[in-house]
Amino acid sequence: MSNSKSGVVIPDTPRSLRSFGGDAGLVDLRPTIAKEMDGEIVECSVEDFITTYLPFAPNEEQTQRLVQQLLQEQPPAGGKVATRSTKAPRPSILVGNKDQYTFRSYPNEKGDVKLSSHGSENVAFRGWSAIAEAIAAAAPAIGRQVTQFKYHDIPNKRIASDILGSNNRIDAGFIRNFPGTSSEPRTTDIAVVVEFKLATNLKQANARQAVSANVQIMNDDVRRMFTFGITAESSEVTLWYHCRSHSAVSKRFNFEPHLLIKVLAAFTFATEEQLGYDPLITREQDGRYTFNLPDPTSSGPLQQFRTIGTLSEYRTNNITGRMARVYTVNKLDPEGKPVGEPLVLKDVWLDESAQTEWEIQKEIFKDIEKFWASSTDIQGMKELHDTHKRLVTSGEYKKYFLEIVLDHVGTVTTSRPAASTPKPGLLFSSTMKTHNPNISSTNNVTPQGTGTSSTSVFSGTRNTNAGTHPIEFDNVTPVPVAERPFKPKKRYQVVFKDVCLTVGQHTTLGEVVRVLRQTLIPLQLLLCANWVHRDISSGNIMAHKVELENDKEPWQAKLADLEYAKKFPQHDAHEKSVDPKTGTPYFMPLEIMLKRYLYHPRTRKHTTALERGEKAKPAKVVFRDRKKLRGVSSKPASTRHVIHNFQHDLESLWWILLWTVTCRIDSEAAYAYGRPIFVNQIIPTDERQDCFNAESILDELEQFLPAPKSEDEDTFAEMIDNLRNFMNDAYVARVSEGNQNKPEHYVEIFANFNVCFDTMLETASDWAGLPLITRSATQGQPQSVVPGRRKRTREEESIADARLVDGEERSEAKLPKMEDNEEEE
């Protein structure tokens, strides 16, 4: 069943297209971030914001004590008590009395900050620093302690980062242990971003700067569970909160002392955890991270895992979402020394109600073993039962899945206030002017993306997927999504035993085809267990071998990322998600993209009476026959809600194969054919639809794949085309007969896939050694793919460079840039 609102059919799992930053400068990415973040924000009252999100909200008694302290003369700089040998005390922060007061720096009752009275933005808001310093000095008066985070003005300092693209500045912030003018603040040390503008008509530009800075912070530091921002335009102030489930903004309020004191005190006296840092993750001095995870089997000390390098990490342009990061890690002994072989740790954010990967895997294993625990007489299923009986009963089937060592469900994001409402238009407007600057080299961004050289030994392994995801997409038809509940998300960490390569990281065509052939086995096991994967891509079909350098050792395929897997068919009572999921459209099945079945009653082939050797019916007879059909099928199959089925998983496998031979081999003809097919948009291009639905694509494939040596030889290109034909026929036949929900009716298409892949491998000597390449942005020449590096980025004309979904270097990417004279760094 589908969700429906106002007549709009909502997909079972709504897909939300996401673009990724690659190594583009953050200033260039602001329009893209604004476009994607604009629909992720809810607005609430200032009071709701303070009680829901702020880490520490002083009560009225504490606030009055702070006011009394700020009405007094302040100690000289450095906090020393005034003596004859020291400077005189500084004036009070507030003027007036405890019942009626204003800021000395902003005597107007509204606290107006105007260019005419202050001359420049930096001068106008300099008073905030003195206010925050005085609040910190008043800590004893309210029984609080000052933390490592203090307010600093830093308008001319670039932000240092371990990941690429940090070419931005912020006006001020609450920063940990910042030494001052001699160094640059790091994203990992900025707890609260503060941005100023003198004119209220620049509130949208100011918001973009603050939000994009927080995007960079959340990308750079895996510890961050959430982050904060403050924007001020003249006398109007707005508070911001960002986490993986949603972003929130307060209603704008005037520069009023009582309220601003409460806000600044909340950040001044907050603990590190209250400011959004996960207490179970530590950043080491060399930039590596140590994850401290509870062992569910014992009450002993936390198990420690320290990162070695990054297998998968990307700069998303949207804070909301899963934000999956995958690292190679060492397990540490009690002395902090590495023990055993390297492991893999995945850190991801899931819907609070979602099952974890280990929970899903256990259910799948249970259903697999249940199917083989008894016999079956169902046609087709019996053959699969016999084929894989020894594999399952011996337990060897588990080798096709990742072995989980440990997992942990961590913190849950804050629920939004009940009275909050979605607030689009804060960051992006339809009148925003854009153009496409070439960003192949970002302004003053070092290889580490910092403004200065990075001291982190970990930074060289970051941005591993910078080439796998498109940076920007234009003119894309949005997918209908129901009103968002912005449900909370939970942090989930899972440790796997084996370090693998994804199928998109293999370096020869033969390796990819052999791994894809092996992947048919776990997919057949899922078929028998009545489970569909629903997220097959080049990044979650993996391969492992004990010795990576041993060319004689075969790869063992493994099916990963089971978070989206579901039982099939789904029950009518199944709860559909209305918070969109992110994903790449490159390998998405065509029916899922179109949200309709390929079969339609009127597309069946008809023969004329003459062709049948019959006399044609008079038109009046045809009219009467049509009347008899009225009401028989008021809703053709093509308009029914499409549920992801077993063949859709197979189709994704086929798209991976086609992408590999069109976008990863060194052939301009192949790339010219594949580029318009593999585009980062959920609405499929005409070229993609034609590719799948055409009578044949053999002529196109044979332009760049080996030609047959004889007329009787079954070629690699023919098998790719045959798979496509088999799928089209199966889709139409299954739906026309109403069998799309019956697992046994998918056995034949699996058998056809087996035969086609086996036939391909019979001619492997002709093509298996073909190297898989990508293009270097700096050289413009093909290079061999480096395993474990980057995936996809966007190239010109809104089409992502399809070679880079799992390649090494990014293309000469172009991004929209604001034509806004006030869009400063």
C-alpha positions in Angstrom: 0.0 0.0 0.0 1.2 3.5 -0.6 0.9 6.6 1.5 -1.3 9.2 -0.1 -1.8 12.9 0.6 -3.8 15.2 -1.6 -3.9 12.5 -4.3 -0.1 12.2 -4.5 1.3 8.7 -4.4 4.2 8.5 -2.0 6.8 5.9 -2.7 7.2 3.0 -0.2 10.6 4.5 0.7 10.8 8.1 -0.6 14.1 8.9 -2.2 15.7 12.2 -1.5 18.4 13.1 -4.0 21.6 14.3 -2.3 24.7 15.9 -3.9 28.1 15.8 -2.4 30.9 18.3 -2.1 33.9 16.5 -3.4 36.9 18.8 -2.9 34.9 22.0 -3.9 35.4 25.1 -1.8 32.7 25.6 0.8 32.1 29.2 -0.5 31.3 27.7 -4.0 29.0 25.1 -2.4 26.8 27.5 -0.5 24.0 27.7 -3.2 23.9 23.9 -3.4 23.8 23.6 0.4 21.1 26.2 0.5 19.0 24.3 -2.0 19.3 21.0 -0.3 19.0 22.2 3.3 16.1 24.6 2.7 13.5 21.8 3.2 15.1 20.4 6.3 14.4 23.2 8.7 11.6 23.7 11.2 10.8 26.9 13.1 9.8 27.3 16.7 9.4 30.0 19.3 12.4 31.3 21.1 11.1 29.8 24.3 10.7 26.3 22.7 14.1 26.6 21.2 15.7 27.3 24.5 14.0 24.5 26.4 14.3 21.9 23.6 17.8 22.5 22.2 20.0 24.8 24.3 22.5 22.8 26.5 22.0 24.8 29.6 19.2 27.4 30.1 19.8 29.6 33.2 16.6 30.1 35.2 15.3 33.5 36.2 17.3 33.6 39.5 20.5 32.7 37.7 19.8 35.2 35.0 19.3 38.0 37.5 22.6 37.1 39.2 24.3 37.4 35.9 22.6 40.8 35.3 23.9 42.1 38.6 27.4 41.0 37.8 27.2 42.7 34.4 26.0 45.9 36.0 29.2 46.1 37.9 32.6 47.4 36.7 34.5 44.6 35.0 38.1 43.5 35.9 40.9 44.7 33.6 41.8 42.5 30.7 43.2 39.2 31.9 40.8 39.1 34.8 43.1 40.6 37.4 41.8 42.7 40.3 42.7 46.3 39.8 45.7 47.7 41.8 48.0 50.6 41.4 50.3 48.6 39.2 47.5 47.4 36.9 45.2 49.0 34.5 41.9 50.5 35.8 38.8 48.3 35.8 36.7 48.4 32.7 33.2 49.9 32.5 30.2 47.7 33.2 28.6 45.7 30.4 25.1 46.8 31.3 23.9 50.3 32.1 20.8 51.0 34.2 19.5 49.0 37.2 18.4 45.4 37.8 14.9 46.1 36.6 15.7 48.2 33.5 19.0 47.9 31.6 20.6 48.0 28.2 24.0 47.0 26.8 26.6 49.8 27.1 27.8 49.0 23.6 24.2 49.1 22.2 22.3 51.8 24.2 19.3 51.9 22.0 16.5 50.0 23.6 16.2 47.8 20.6 20.0 47.3 20.5 20.2 48.6 16.9 23.4 47.9 15.1 23.8 50.2 12.1 26.5 51.0 9.7 26.1 54.7 10.3 26.9 54.4 14.0 29.6 51.7 13.8 31.4 52.0 10.5 32.0 48.3 9.8 30.6 44.9 10.6 33.6 43.9 12.7 33.4 47.1 14.8 29.6 46.9 15.2 29.5 43.5 16.8 32.8 43.7 18.7 30.7 44.3 21.9 29.5 40.7 21.8 33.0 39.5 22.8 33.0 41.7 26.0 29.5 40.5 26.9 30.5 36.8 26.6 33.7 37.4 28.5 31.8 39.1 31.3 29.3 36.2 31.5 32.1 33.7 31.7 33.7 35.7 34.6 30.4 35.6 36.4 30.4 31.8 36.6 30.9 31.6 40.4 27.8 33.7 40.9 25.5 31.0 39.5 27.5 28.0 40.6 28.8 27.0 37.1 32.2 26.3 35.7 33.7 27.7 32.5 34.6 25.0 29.9 37.3 24.9 27.3 34.9 26.7 24.8 35.0 30.5 24.8 33.6 33.1 22.6 36.1 34.5 20.0 35.9 37.1 17.3 37.6 35.6 14.2 36.3 37.5 11.1 39.6 37.3 9.2 40.6 33.7 10.0 40.0 30.8 7.6 38.7 27.6 9.1 41.2 24.8 9.1 39.9 21.3 8.4 41.1 17.7 7.8 38.8 17.3 4.8 38.8 19.1 1.5 37.1 22.4 0.7 37.5 24.5 3.8 38.0 28.0 2.3 35.4 29.8 4.4 35.5 32.2 7.3 33.1 32.8 10.2 32.7 36.0 12.1 32.8 34.5 15.6 32.2 31.4 17.5 32.5 29.4 20.7 35.8 27.7 20.2 37.8 25.2 22.2 41.3 26.3 23.5 41.8 28.8 20.7 45.2 30.5 21.1 44.2 33.7 19.3 45.6 35.6 16.4 48.6 33.3 15.7 46.6 30.3 14.4 43.5 29.3 12.5 40.5 27.8 14.3 39.7 24.2 13.4 36.3 22.8 12.5 36.8 20.2 15.2 37.0 22.9 17.9 34.1 25.1 16.8 31.0 24.4 18.9 28.8 27.3 17.9 29.0 29.3 14.6 28.2 33.0 14.8 27.6 35.2 11.7 26.9 38.9 11.5 25.4 41.3 9.0 24.6 45.0 9.4 21.5 45.0 7.2 18.4 43.0 7.9 17.8 42.5 4.1 20.9 40.2 4.1 19.4 37.7 6.5 19.3 34.9 3.8 22.9 35.4 2.8 23.9 35.4 6.5 22.0 32.2 7.1 23.7 30.5 4.2 27.1 31.3 5.6 26.2 30.0 9.0 24.5 26.8 7.8 27.2 26.0 5.3 29.8 26.3 8.0 27.9 23.9 10.2 27.6 21.5 7.2 31.4 21.5 7.1 31.7 21.0 10.8 29.4 18.0 10.8 31.2 16.5 7.8 34.6 17.0 9.3 34.2 15.6 12.8 32.6 12.2 13.4 32.1 13.1 17.1 29.5 15.7 16.3 26.0 14.6 17.1 24.6 18.1 16.6 25.8 21.7 16.3 24.6 25.2 16.9 24.6 28.6 15.1 23.7 32.2 15.9 23.0 34.8 13.1 22.4 38.5 13.7 21.4 41.1 11.3 21.5 44.6 12.9 19.3 44.1 16.0 17.6 40.9 14.9 19.0 37.6 16.2 18.2 34.0 15.2 19.3 30.7 16.9 20.1 27.6 14.8 20.3 23.9 15.7 21.4 21.0 13.4 21.3 17.3 13.8 20.9 14.2 11.6 17.1 14.2 11.8 16.4 17.8 11.2 17.5 21.4 11.6 15.6 24.0 13.7 15.6 27.7 13.8 14.1 30.1 16.4 11.8 32.9 15.5 13.8 36.1 15.1 14.0 38.2 18.3 15.3 41.7 18.9 18.7 42.3 20.4 17.3 42.3 23.9 19.8 42.0 26.9 17.8 39.6 29.1 17.4 37.0 26.3 20.8 37.4 24.8 22.4 36.9 28.2 20.5 33.6 28.7 21.6 32.4 25.2 25.3 33.3 25.6 25.3 31.8 29.1 23.9 28.6 27.8 26.8 28.1 25.4 29.4 29.5 27.9 28.7 27.0 30.6 27.8 24.0 28.5 29.8 20.8 28.7 31.4 19.2 25.7 28.6 16.6 25.4 26.0 19.3 25.7 27.6 21.1 22.8 27.2 18.0 20.6 30.4 16.0 21.0 29.8 12.2 21.5 31.5 11.2 24.7 32.2 7.7 23.4 34.4 9.0 20.5 37.8 10.6 21.2 39.9 12.6 18.7 43.5 11.8 19.2 46.4 14.3 18.8 47.3 12.8 15.4 43.8 13.2 14.1 42.7 9.6 14.4 39.5 8.7 16.3 39.0 6.2 19.0 35.6 4.6 19.4 34.7 3.3 22.8 31.9 0.8 22.5 30.2 -1.2 25.2 30.4 -5.0 25.0 26.8 -6.3 25.2 28.1 -9.7 26.4 29.8 -8.3 29.5 29.7 -5.5 32.0 33.4 -5.0 31.7 35.3 -1.9 30.3 34.5 -0.4 27.0 36.1 -1.9 23.9 38.3 0.5 22.0 38.7 0.7 18.3 41.1 3.2 16.7 40.9 4.3 13.1 43.6 3.4 10.7 42.2 4.9 7.5 38.9 5.7 5.7 37.1 3.2 3.4 34.1 5.4 2.8 33.4 9.0 3.7 32.0 11.9 1.8 31.2 15.6 2.1 27.5 15.7 2.0 25.8 19.0 1.3 23.0 18.2 3.7 23.3 17.6 7.4 20.1 15.5 7.6 20.5 11.9 6.7 22.4 8.7 7.4 25.9 10.1 7.0 27.5 6.7 6.8 31.3 6.6 7.5 33.3 3.4 7.2 36.8 3.1 8.7 39.5 0.5 9.0 40.3 0.2 12.7 42.5 -1.6 15.1 41.1 -3.1 18.3 43.1 -1.9 21.3 44.1 -3.8 24.4 43.8 -2.3 27.9 47.2 -0.6 27.4 46.0 1.1 24.1 48.1 -1.2 21.9 46.6 -2.7 18.6 45.7 -6.4 18.8 44.6 -8.8 16.1 44.0 -8.1 12.4 42.4 -4.8 11.2 38.6 -4.6 11.3 36.0 -2.4 9.7 33.8 0.0 11.7 30.7 1.6 10.2 29.2 4.7 11.9 25.7 5.6 10.6 22.5 7.3 11.7 19.3 5.3 11.4 15.6 6.1 12.0 15.0 5.6 15.7 12.4 2.8 14.9 14.6 1.1 12.3 16.1 -2.3 12.9 19.9 -2.4 13.0 22.0 -4.2 10.5 22.8 -7.0 12.9 19.1 -7.4 13.8 18.1 -7.6 10.1 21.0 -10.0 9.3 19.9 -12.3 12.2 16.3 -12.3 10.9 17.5 -13.1 7.3 19.7 -15.9 8.5 16.8 -17.3 10.5 14.5 -17.3 7.5 17.2 -18.8 5.2 17.7 -21.7 7.6 13.9 -22.1 8.1 13.4 -22.5 4.3 16.0 -25.2 4.1 14.9 -26.9 7.4 12.0 -28.5 5.5 11.3 -29.6 1.9 9.2 -27.7 -0.6 7.2 -28.8 -3.6 6.8 -25.3 -5.1 7.9 -25.4 -8.7 11.2 -23.6 -9.2 11.8 -23.1 -5.4 12.5 -26.9 -5.1 15.4 -26.6 -7.6 16.9 -23.7 -5.6 16.4 -25.8 -2.4 18.3 -28.7 -3.8 21.0 -26.5 -5.4 22.0 -24.7 -2.1 21.0 -27.3 0.5 24.6 -28.2 1.4 25.7 -24.6 1.4 23.0 -23.7 3.9 23.0 -26.8 6.1 26.7 -26.5 6.6 26.5 -22.8 7.5 28.8 -21.8 4.7 26.2 -19.5 3.2 27.2 -16.9 5.8 30.4 -16.3 3.9 28.4 -14.3 1.4 27.6 -11.8 4.1 29.7 -9.6 6.3 30.6 -11.2 9.7 29.6 -8.8 12.5 31.8 -8.7 15.6 30.1 -6.1 17.7 27.5 -3.4 17.4 26.2 -0.5 19.5 23.1 1.8 19.4 24.1 5.2 20.7 22.5 8.5 21.2 19.1 9.5 19.7 18.6 13.0 18.2 16.3 15.4 20.0 12.7 15.4 18.9 11.5 18.7 17.4 9.0 20.8 19.5 5.4 19.8 19.0 4.5 23.3 18.0 7.3 23.7 15.4 6.4 24.0 11.7 8.5 23.5 8.5 10.0 26.7 7.4 11.2 26.7 3.7 12.7 29.8 2.2 15.2 30.6 4.9 18.2 29.7 2.7 17.0 29.5 -0.9 14.6 31.4 -3.1 13.5 30.8 -6.7 14.8 34.2 -7.6 18.4 33.4 -6.6 20.7 34.0 -9.5 23.3 31.3 -10.2 26.0 30.7 -12.7 28.5 27.8 -13.0 32.1 28.6 -12.1 34.7 26.0 -12.8 35.8 24.7 -9.5 38.5 22.2 -10.5 40.8 24.2 -8.3 39.2 25.9 -5.3 40.3 29.2 -4.0 43.4 28.8 -1.8 42.4 25.3 -0.7 45.4 23.2 0.2 45.4 19.4 -0.6 44.1 18.9 2.9 41.4 21.5 2.3 42.6 23.7 5.2 44.0 27.1 4.5 47.1 25.8 6.1 48.9 22.5 6.2 47.2 19.8 8.3 49.0 18.1 11.1 46.6 15.1 11.1 48.0 11.8 9.9 44.4 10.8 9.4 43.5 13.6 6.9 45.2 11.9 4.0 42.6 9.1 4.1 39.6 11.4 4.3 37.2 12.3 1.4 37.5 8.7 0.1 34.2 9.0 -1.8 34.8 12.5 -3.1 34.4 11.3 -6.6 31.5 9.0 -6.0 28.7 11.4 -5.6 27.6 14.3 -7.8 28.3 17.8 -6.5 25.2 19.4 -8.0 22.1 18.7 -10.0 19.9 21.2 -11.9 16.4 21.1 -13.3 15.5 17.9 -11.6 11.9 17.1 -11.1 11.4 16.6 -7.3 10.0 13.3 -6.0 6.7 13.7 -4.2 7.2 13.3 -0.5 4.5 13.4 2.2 4.7 16.0 4.9 7.8 15.3 6.9 7.5 14.2 10.5 11.3 14.6 11.0 11.4 11.5 13.2 14.4 11.2 15.5 17.5 9.2 14.4 19.8 7.0 16.4 23.5 6.6 16.1 24.6 3.1 15.2 28.0 1.6 15.1 28.8 -1.9 13.8 32.2 -3.6 13.6 32.9 -6.2 10.8 35.6 -8.8 10.7 36.8 -8.5 7.1 38.3 -5.6 5.3 36.8 -5.7 1.7 36.9 -3.9 -1.6 33.6 -2.7 -3.2 32.9 -3.9 -6.7 33.4 -0.3 -7.8 37.0 -0.4 -6.6 38.2 -3.4 -8.5 40.7 -2.7 -11.2 39.9 -5.1 -14.0 36.6 -6.0 -15.8 37.1 -9.7 -15.0 37.2 -9.1 -11.3 34.0 -7.2 -11.4 32.1 -9.8 -13.5 33.2 -12.7 -11.3 32.1 -10.8 -8.1 28.8 -10.0 -9.7 28.3 -13.6 -10.7 29.0 -14.7 -7.1 26.5 -12.1 -5.8 23.7 -14.0 -7.5 24.0 -16.7 -4.8 23.2 -14.5 -1.7 20.4 -12.9 -3.8 19.0 -16.4 -4.4 19.2 -17.1 -0.7 17.2 -13.9 0.0 14.6 -15.0 -2.6 14.1 -18.3 -0.8 13.9 -16.5 2.6 11.4 -13.9 1.2 13.7 -10.9 1.6 14.6 -8.1 -0.8 17.8 -6.0 -0.4 16.4 -2.8 -1.9 19.7 -0.9 -2.1 22.0 -2.8 -4.5 24.8 -0.5 -5.6 28.5 -0.6 -6.5 29.3 0.4 -2.9 27.6 -2.5 -1.1 28.6 -5.4 -3.3 31.9 -6.3 -1.7 34.7 -8.8 -2.2 37.3 -10.1 0.3 40.4 -12.2 0.2 42.9 -12.9 3.0 45.9 -11.7 1.0 45.1 -8.7 -1.2 48.3 -9.0 -3.1 47.8 -12.7 -3.9 46.5 -12.7 -7.5 45.9 -16.5 -7.4 43.5 -16.2 -4.4 39.9 -15.8 -5.6 37.7 -13.0 -4.4 34.8 -13.9 -2.1 31.7 -11.8 -2.8 29.8 -10.4 0.1 26.5 -8.6 0.2 26.6 -5.6 2.5 24.4 -2.8 3.8 21.2 -4.6 4.9 19.6 -1.5 6.5 17.0 -1.2 3.8 16.2 -4.9 3.4 12.6 -5.9 3.9 10.4 -9.0 3.9 8.6 -9.6 0.6 5.8 -9.3 0.0 5.1 -6.5 2.5 1.9 -6.7 4.5 -0.7 -4.0 4.1 -0.2 -3.0 7.7 3.5 -2.3 7.0 4.4 1.2 8.1 5.8 3.2 5.2 8.6 5.7 5.8 7.8 9.3 4.9 11.2 10.7 5.9 13.1 10.3 2.6 16.1 8.0 2.2 19.1 9.1 0.3 20.7 7.1 -2.5 22.3 7.1 -5.9 20.0 6.8 -8.9 22.8 5.3 -11.0 21.7 1.7 -10.2 18.1 2.3 -9.3 15.6 0.0 -11.2 13.5 1.7 -13.8 10.2 0.8 -12.4 11.2 2.3 -9.0 12.4 5.5 -10.7 9.2 5.8 -12.8 6.9 4.7 -9.8 4.9 2.5 -12.2 5.2 -0.9 -13.7 6.6 -1.3 -17.2 3.7 -3.5 -18.2 0.5 -1.8 -19.4 -2.4 -3.6 -21.0 -2.5 -1.3 -24.0 1.2 -2.0 -24.8 0.6 -5.7 -25.6 1.2 -6.6 -29.1 -2.0 -6.9 -31.1 -2.6 -8.5 -34.5 -5.1 -7.2 -37.0 -7.9 -9.3 -38.3 -6.2 -9.4 -41.7 -3.1 -10.8 -40.1 -5.2 -13.5 -38.4 -7.0 -14.3 -41.6 -10.3 -13.1 -40.2 -13.0 -10.7 -41.3 -12.8 -7.4 -39.5 -15.5 -6.6 -36.9 -17.9 -3.8 -37.7 -17.2 -0.7 -35.6 -20.6 -1.0 -33.9 -19.7 -4.4 -32.7 -16.4 -3.1 -31.3 -18.3 -0.4 -29.5 -20.5 -3.0 -27.8 -17.4 -5.1 -26.9 -15.8 -2.1 -25.3 -18.9 -1.4 -23.2 -18.6 -4.9 -21.7 -15.1 -4.1 -20.4 -16.3 -1.1 -18.5 -15.5 -1.5 -14.8 -13.4 -4.6 -15.3 -10.1 -2.8 -14.7 -10.6 0.7 -13.5 -7.0 0.9 -12.4 -4.4 -0.6 -14.8 -1.4 -2.3 -13.4 0.9 0.4 -14.6 -0.6 2.9 -12.2 -0.5 0.6 -9.1 2.1 1.4 -6.4 5.4 -0.3 -7.2 6.8 -2.4 -4.4 10.5 -3.3 -4.7 10.8 -6.9 -5.7 13.5 -9.6 -6.3 14.0 -8.7 -9.9 14.6 -5.1 -9.0 17.7 -6.2 -7.0 18.8 -8.1 -10.1 18.2 -5.1 -12.3 20.5 -3.0 -10.1 23.1 -5.7 -10.6 22.7 -5.3 -14.3 23.0 -1.5 -14.1 26.3 -2.0 -12.2 27.5 -4.2 -15.0 26.5 -1.7 -17.7 28.0 1.2 -15.8 31.3 -0.7 -15.5 31.5 -1.4 -19.3 30.4 2.0 -20.4 31.9 4.4 -17.8 35.0 2.6 -16.4 36.8 1.2 -19.5 39.1 3.3 -21.5 36.8 4.0 -24.5 35.4 7.3 -25.6 32.6 5.5 -27.5 31.7 3.6 -24.3 31.6 6.8 -22.3 29.6 8.7 -24.9 27.0 6.0 -24.7 27.0 5.6 -20.9 27.2 9.2 -19.8 23.6 10.3 -20.5 22.3 7.0 -19.1 24.0 7.4 -15.7 22.8 10.8 -14.5 22.2 11.9 -10.9 18.5 12.4 -11.0 15.7 10.3 -9.8 13.6 11.0 -13.0 15.3 8.7 -15.6 16.6 10.3 -18.7 15.2 9.4 -22.1 18.5 7.7 -22.9 18.2 5.5 -19.8 14.6 4.5 -20.6 15.5 3.8 -24.2 18.5 1.7 -23.1 16.4 -0.6 -21.0 13.3 -0.7 -23.3 14.8 -0.8 -26.8 14.5 -3.9 -28.9 18.3 -4.2 -28.8 21.3 -2.3 -27.6 23.8 -4.8 -29.2 25.0 -2.4 -31.9 25.9 0.2 -29.3 27.7 -2.3 -27.1 29.7 -3.8 -29.9 31.3 -0.4 -30.6 33.5 -0.9 -27.6 33.2 -4.5 -26.4 35.0 -7.5 -28.1 33.4 -8.6 -31.4 32.5 -12.3 -31.9 35.2 -14.5 -33.4 32.6 -16.5 -35.2 28.9 -16.4 -35.9 28.2 -19.1 -33.4 30.1 -17.5 -30.5 28.0 -16.0 -27.7 29.7 -12.7 -26.9 29.9 -10.6 -23.8 27.9 -7.9 -25.4 25.1 -10.3 -26.4 24.8 -11.5 -22.8 24.4 -8.0 -21.5 21.7 -7.4 -24.1 20.1 -10.8 -23.4 19.8 -10.0 -19.7 18.0 -6.8 -20.5 15.5 -8.7 -22.8 14.9 -11.4 -20.2 14.1 -8.7 -17.6 11.7 -6.9 -19.9 9.8 -10.0 -20.8 9.7 -11.2 -17.1 8.4 -7.8 -15.9 5.6 -7.7 -18.4 4.6 -11.4 -18.0 4.7 -11.4 -14.2 2.5 -8.3 -13.8 0.1 -9.1 -16.7 -0.6 -12.4 -14.9 -0.8 -10.8 -11.4 2.1 -12.8 -10.1 4.4 -10.0 -9.0 4.0 -10.9 -5.3 4.8 -14.6 -5.7 8.4 -15.5 -5.1 8.4 -18.6 -7.2 7.7 -16.5 -10.3 11.2 -14.9 -9.9 13.1 -18.2 -10.1 13.2 -18.2 -13.9 14.8 -14.7 -14.2 17.5 -15.8 -11.6 18.2 -18.9 -13.8 18.6 -16.6 -16.8 21.0 -14.5 -15.0 23.0 -17.6 -14.0 23.2 -18.7 -17.6 24.1 -15.3 -19.0 26.9 -14.7 -16.5 28.3 -18.2 -17.0 28.3 -17.7 -20.7 30.1 -14.4 -20.3 32.8 -16.0 -18.3 33.4 -18.6 -21.1 34.8 -15.8 -23.2 36.6 -14.1 -20.3 40.0 -14.4 -22.0 38.8 -11.7 -24.5 37.9 -9.0 -22.0 38.7 -10.0 -18.4 42.0 -8.1 -18.4 40.6 -4.8 -19.4 41.7 -2.2 -16.9 39.1 0.0 -15.3 39.9 3.7 -15.4 38.8 7.2 -14.5 39.9 10.6 -15.6 42.2 12.8 -13.7 41.0 16.4 -13.2 44.5 17.8 -13.4 45.7 15.7 -16.4 42.6 15.0 -18.3 44.0 11.6 -19.1 42.7 8.1 -18.2 44.3 6.6 -15.1 44.0 3.2 -13.5 41.4 3.2 -10.6 43.0 3.3 -7.2 41.1 1.0 -4.9 39.6 2.6 -1.8 39.6 6.2 -3.0 36.8 8.3 -4.4 33.5 7.8 -6.1 31.4 10.2 -8.1 31.3 13.9 -8.6 29.4 16.2 -10.9 30.7 17.2 -14.3 29.4 19.9 -16.6 25.8 20.5 -17.8 24.2 19.0 -14.7 25.4 15.5 -15.5 27.7 13.8 -13.0 30.8 12.3 -14.4 29.6 8.7 -14.4 33.2 7.4 -14.5 33.6 8.6 -11.0 31.0 6.7 -9.0 33.8 4.6 -7.5 36.8 6.0 -9.3 39.8 7.9 -8.1 39.9 11.5 -9.3 37.1 14.0 -9.8 36.3 15.7 -13.0 36.4 19.4 -13.9 33.3 19.9 -11.9 31.2 23.0 -12.1 28.9 24.4 -9.5 26.3 27.2 -9.3 27.6 30.3 -7.6 25.5 33.1 -6.2 25.6 36.4 -8.0 25.2 38.2 -4.7 27.6 41.0 -3.9 26.9 40.5 -0.2 27.8 36.8 -0.2 31.1 37.2 1.6 33.4 34.6 2.9 
